[in-house]
Each structure stands twice: as structure tokens, then as C-alpha cells.
């Protein structure tokens, strides 16, 4: 039996949720963005209102997901002159 999915992160941006989902997936945590598979006018309207900025993870991996997300947040934004492939100081 698989663990139920619960909210690990909520934000105002669907795009941010997709980026953070990739971070969790790379760490081996299965993650979904709420409403990610919806392709109708209702889903589009919800995204435009900012209602779908949520990441769902299995309940038994919530603690690890929150740890990864908080470590990512603590690093802060990338510098404006950052280039892909460049190492960022911890």
C-alpha cells in the first residue's frame, strides 16, 4: 500500500512548485504539483489565481522533503550573474 500524498510546500507560483518538485525528484522523493495534470479552463484559471502552488509528497517522506526544501530556501536566490554549470558557494 502506498502512503497518502500530503502537502509539503505551498507557494504563490505554479512555476516555483515545478522547480522545487524537480529538486525533490532528484533527491529520490516522488513529488507531484497539485493540479499538474489538469488541462482545462478551470485548471488554467486556478493557476492564474495562484491556487496551484502546492507540492505533494508521500506522507512517509514528508520530513525528508521539508528538510530538502528548507535547505534550498536557506541558500537564498542565485546571484544575478550566475551561469549554468557554475558552482555556487555553500
N, C-alpha and C positions, 0 to 999 in steps of 0.2 A: 504494500500500500504506500502511495506517495504522500508526502507531507503536504498539508494545505498551504496555499500561497497566501502570504500576508505582506502588507506594505512595509518596505524597508526605507523608502525615501519618498518625500513629497516635495515638489517644487512647482514653480510657475511656468516652466518651459518644457514642452514635449521634447524639444531638441536636446536639452540638457539631460533629460531622462534617458534618451537613446545613447548618448555618450557614456553616461555612468553605467548603463546596462552593459556596454562593451567592456568596461573596466571589470565588472563583476564576472562576466562570462570568461574573460581572460584569466581570472583567478580561479576558475573552475566552479563558480557558483551559477547554477541555472537561474536566469532572471528574465522577467517579462516587463514590458512597459504596458501599463493599463490602457486598454483600447487600441493597442498596436495593430491588431488585425482588422479593425473596423474600417471599412472603406465606403461609407455612405455620408450623406449630408449631415446627419446627426453627429457622427464622429468628427467630421470636419468642424462643425460649429463648436463642439466641445473643446477641440484643440485650440481654436481661435480664442475661446474664453479662458484658456489656461487650465481647463479641468482635467487634463490627462497627464499631468506631470508626476506620475507615480511609478515607482519600480516595485514589482512584486517578486519575492523570493520564497523558496520553501521555508516553512516555519523552523525546521531544524537547522537551517543555515543563516538565520536572521542575525545572530550575534556576530558571526564572521563577516557577513555583508556590511553591517553597520560599522564594524571596525575598519574595513577597507574604505568605505565611503568617508568616514571621518578623517582617516589618514590622508586621503586625497584632498579633502577640503582644507586640512591644516597646511598643506603645501602652498595654498593660495593660487592665484592665476599665473599663467605663464607670462614671462616678460614680453613686451611688445615686439622685441627684436628676435624672439625665439624662432629657430628654424627646425623643421622636421629632421630627425636624426641626431640632433644636438642633445647632449646630456644636460640635465638640469641639476644644479647643486641641491642636495637634500636640505 
